Every structure is written in structure tokens, then in C-alpha cells.
Amino acid sequence: MPLAKGAGIFATTRSPNTIMQEMLAQLDFRAEGEAYPSTLQRDETLLFLLDAL
């Protein structure tokens, strides 16, 4: 990710959004921790991390 300039990046997505989870995995993001309740939606939220290069 050129714009990250060597820094780590995080992303969140709703648990039923499997397409986004697959996209993040293809970009080498990894799921971290456990799903947690969303304050805005009924679904749980997942955290994904991309390590700094």
C-alpha cells in the first residue's frame, strides 16, 4: 500500500460482510482479536490489521 509509507493499517468490517473479509485477506490483512458488538448496527464488527513493512 504505497500511501501507507511503511506504517501499519487497520480496517473494520461487519461480520456478515464476507466479500470485504475476503478482499482484506487477499491484500494480506489478518483478522485480529474477537468480534465485538457494533454501536451502530446489529451485526458484530471485526478488526483486520496489515503489518508495517
DSSP file (Angstrom, degrees, kcal/mol; ACC not computed):
  #  RESIDUE AA STRUCTURE BP1 BP2  ACC     N-H-->O    O-->H-N    N-H-->O    O-->H-N    TCO  KAPPA ALPHA  PHI   PSI    X-CA   Y-CA   Z-CA
    1    1 A M    >>        0   0    0      0, 0.0     3,-1.3     0, 0.0     4,-0.6   0.000 360.0 360.0 360.0  99.9    0.0    0.0    0.0
    2    2 A P  G >4  +     0   0    0      0, 0.0     3,-1.0     0, 0.0     0, 0.0   0.836 360.0  56.6 -58.5 -37.4    2.0    3.0   -1.3
    3    3 A L  G 34 S+     0   0    0      1,-0.2     0, 0.0     2,-0.1     0, 0.0   0.716  95.6  66.1 -71.1 -18.4    0.1    5.6    0.6
    4    4 A A  G X4 S-     0   0    0     -3,-1.3     3,-1.5     3,-0.1    -1,-0.2   0.740  87.7-153.6 -74.2 -22.5    0.8    3.9    4.0
    5    5 A K  T << S-     0   0    0     -3,-1.0     3,-0.1    -4,-0.6    -2,-0.1   0.881  70.8 -43.4  50.5  46.9    4.5    4.7    3.6
    6    6 A G  T 3  S+     0   0    0     -5,-0.4    -1,-0.3     1,-0.3     2,-0.2   0.471 109.9 124.0  83.7   2.3    5.6    1.8    5.7
    7    7 A A    <   -     0   0    0     -3,-1.5    -1,-0.3    45,-0.2    46,-0.2  -0.615  65.8-104.3 -92.7 155.3    3.0    2.2    8.5
    8    8 A G        -     0   0    0     -2,-0.2     2,-0.3    44,-0.1    43,-0.2  -0.375  33.9-151.7 -71.6 157.6    0.6   -0.4    9.7
    9    9 A I  E     -A   50   0A   0     41,-2.1    41,-2.7    -2,-0.1     2,-0.3  -0.971   5.7-159.2-131.5 145.2   -3.1   -0.1    8.6
   10   10 A F  E     -A   49   0A   0     -2,-0.3     2,-0.3    39,-0.2    39,-0.2  -0.914   7.2-175.1-122.0 156.1   -6.3   -1.3   10.2
   11   11 A A  E     -A   48   0A   0     37,-2.4    37,-3.0    -2,-0.3     2,-0.4  -0.987   8.1-156.2-142.9 149.4   -9.7   -2.0    8.8
   12   12 A T  E     +A   47   0A   0     -2,-0.3     2,-0.3    35,-0.2    35,-0.2  -0.942  15.0 170.9-124.2 152.0  -13.0   -2.9   10.3
   13   13 A T  E     -A   46   0A   0     33,-1.7    33,-3.1    -2,-0.4     2,-0.1  -0.984  38.2 -94.5-152.9 157.1  -16.0   -4.7    8.7
   14   14 A R  E >   -A   45   0A   0     -2,-0.3     3,-1.7    31,-0.2    31,-0.2  -0.460  38.2-116.6 -73.1 147.7  -19.3   -6.2    9.8
   15   15 A S  T 3  S+     0   0    0     29,-2.9    -1,-0.1     1,-0.3    30,-0.1   0.827 112.1  51.4 -58.4 -36.3  -19.2   -9.9   10.5
   16   16 A P  T 3  S+     0   0    0      0, 0.0     2,-2.0     0, 0.0    -1,-0.3   0.565  83.5  96.2 -79.2  -2.9  -21.7  -10.8    7.7
   17   17 A N    <>  +     0   0    0     -3,-1.7     4,-1.8     1,-0.2     3,-0.2  -0.497  43.7 159.9 -85.9  72.7  -19.7   -8.9    5.1
   18   18 A T  H  >  +     0   0    0     -2,-2.0     4,-2.4     1,-0.2    -1,-0.2   0.805  67.1  61.0 -67.3 -30.4  -17.7  -11.9    3.8
   19   19 A I  H  > S+     0   0    0     -3,-0.2     4,-2.2     2,-0.2    -1,-0.2   0.931 107.1  45.2 -62.8 -44.6  -16.8  -10.2    0.5
   20   20 A M  H  > S+     0   0    0      2,-0.2     4,-2.7     1,-0.2    -2,-0.2   0.901 111.4  53.2 -65.0 -40.1  -14.9   -7.5    2.3
   21   21 A Q  H  X S+     0   0    0     -4,-1.8     4,-2.0     1,-0.2    -2,-0.2   0.904 110.1  47.9 -61.6 -40.8  -13.3  -10.0    4.6
   22   22 A E  H  X S+     0   0    0     -4,-2.4     4,-2.1     2,-0.2    -1,-0.2   0.896 111.0  51.1 -66.2 -40.6  -12.1  -12.0    1.5
   23   23 A M  H  X S+     0   0    0     -4,-2.2     4,-1.2     2,-0.2    -2,-0.2   0.924 109.8  49.5 -61.7 -45.0  -10.8   -8.8   -0.1
   24   24 A L  H  <>S+     0   0    0     -4,-2.7     5,-2.7     1,-0.2     3,-0.3   0.897 109.7  51.7 -62.4 -40.4   -8.9   -7.8    3.0
   25   25 A A  H ><5S+     0   0    0     -4,-2.0     3,-1.7     1,-0.2    -1,-0.2   0.893 106.2  54.3 -63.0 -39.8   -7.3  -11.3    3.2
   26   26 A Q  H 3<5S+     0   0    0     -4,-2.1    -1,-0.2     1,-0.3    -2,-0.2   0.779 106.6  52.7 -64.3 -26.0   -6.2  -11.0   -0.5
   27   27 A L  T 3<5S-     0   0    0     -4,-1.2    -1,-0.3    -3,-0.3    -2,-0.2   0.221 125.1-105.0 -93.3  13.9   -4.5   -7.8    0.5
   28   28 A D  T < 5S+     0   0    0     -3,-1.7    23,-0.3     1,-0.3    -3,-0.2   0.637  71.4 146.1  72.2  18.3   -2.6   -9.6    3.3
   29   29 A F      < -     0   0    0     -5,-2.7     2,-0.4    -6,-0.2    -1,-0.3  -0.556  34.9-150.7 -74.3 151.3   -4.7   -8.2    6.2
   30   30 A R  E     -B   49   0A   0     19,-2.6    19,-2.6    -2,-0.2     2,-0.1  -0.976  17.0-111.8-126.8 142.4   -5.2  -10.6    9.0
   31   31 A A  E     -B   48   0A   0     -2,-0.4     2,-0.4    17,-0.2    17,-0.2  -0.454  36.2-164.4 -67.5 141.2   -8.1  -10.8   11.4
   32   32 A E  E     -B   47   0A   0     15,-2.5    15,-0.6    -2,-0.1    -1,-0.0  -0.995  43.6 -17.9-133.4 135.3   -7.2   -9.8   15.0
   33   33 A G  E    S-     0   0A   0     -2,-0.4     2,-0.3    13,-0.1     3,-0.0  -0.243  93.0 -50.1  72.7-159.9   -9.0  -10.5   18.3
   34   34 A E  E     -     0   0A   0      1,-0.1    11,-0.1    12,-0.0    13,-0.1  -0.805  60.4 -89.8-115.0 155.5  -12.6  -11.4   18.5
   35   35 A A  E     -     0   0A   0     -2,-0.3    11,-0.2    11,-0.1    -1,-0.1  -0.294  44.9-160.6 -59.8 146.3  -15.7   -9.8   17.0
   36   36 A Y  E     -B   45   0A   0      9,-2.2     9,-3.4    -3,-0.0    -1,-0.0  -0.939  25.8 -88.9-131.7 155.2  -17.3   -7.1   19.1
   37   37 A P  E     -B   44   0A   0      0, 0.0     2,-0.3     0, 0.0     7,-0.2  -0.318  39.1-128.3 -64.7 140.4  -20.7   -5.5   19.2
   38   38 A S        -     0   0    0      5,-1.1     6,-0.0     3,-0.3   -24,-0.0  -0.651   3.8-150.5 -84.0 143.7  -21.3   -2.5   17.0
   39   39 A T  S    S+     0   0    0     -2,-0.3    -1,-0.1     1,-0.1     3,-0.1   0.586  98.3  40.3 -85.7 -10.9  -22.8    0.6   18.5
   40   40 A L  S    S+     0   0    0      3,-0.1     2,-0.3     1,-0.1    -1,-0.1   0.662 118.9  30.1-109.8 -22.3  -24.5    1.5   15.2
   41   41 A Q  S    S-     0   0    0      2,-0.3    -3,-0.3     1,-0.1    -1,-0.1  -0.854  73.7-115.9-136.1 167.6  -25.7   -1.9   13.8
   42   42 A R  S    S+     0   0    0     -2,-0.3    -4,-0.1    -5,-0.1    -1,-0.1   0.759  90.2  86.5 -74.6 -24.7  -27.0   -5.2   15.0
   43   43 A D  S    S-     0   0    0      1,-0.1    -5,-1.1    -6,-0.1    -2,-0.3  -0.282  83.4-110.4 -74.9 160.1  -24.0   -7.1   13.5
   44   44 A E  E     - B   0  37A   0     -7,-0.2   -29,-2.9    -9,-0.0     2,-0.4  -0.537  29.5-125.9 -84.4 159.5  -20.7   -7.6   15.2
   45   45 A T  E     -AB  14  36A   0     -9,-3.4    -9,-2.2   -31,-0.2     2,-0.4  -0.860  16.6-153.7-109.4 141.0  -17.6   -5.8   14.0
   46   46 A L  E     -A   13   0A   0    -33,-3.1   -33,-1.7    -2,-0.4     2,-0.4  -0.889   8.0-140.8-113.8 145.2  -14.3   -7.5   13.0
   47   47 A L  E     -AB  12  32A   0    -15,-0.6   -15,-2.5    -2,-0.4     2,-0.4  -0.894  16.4-172.4-106.5 133.9  -10.8   -5.9   13.2
   48   48 A F  E     -AB  11  31A   0    -37,-3.0   -37,-2.4    -2,-0.4     2,-0.4  -0.970   4.9-160.4-124.8 142.4   -8.2   -6.6   10.5
   49   49 A L  E     -AB  10  30A   0    -19,-2.6   -19,-2.6    -2,-0.4     2,-0.5  -0.933  11.9-160.9-124.2 145.5   -4.6   -5.5   10.6
   50   50 A L  E     -A    9   0A   0    -41,-2.7   -41,-2.1    -2,-0.4   -21,-0.1  -0.985  29.3-129.2-121.0 116.5   -1.9   -5.1    7.9
   51   51 A D        -     0   0    0     -2,-0.5   -45,-0.1   -23,-0.3     2,-0.1  -0.260  26.0-101.9 -66.0 150.4    1.6   -5.0    9.4
   52   52 A A              0   0    0      1,-0.1   -45,-0.2   -44,-0.1   -44,-0.1  -0.378 360.0 360.0 -66.3 148.8    4.0   -2.3    8.6
   53   53 A L              0   0    0    -46,-0.2    -1,-0.1    -2,-0.1   -46,-0.1   0.434 360.0 360.0 -89.5 360.0    6.7   -3.2    6.0
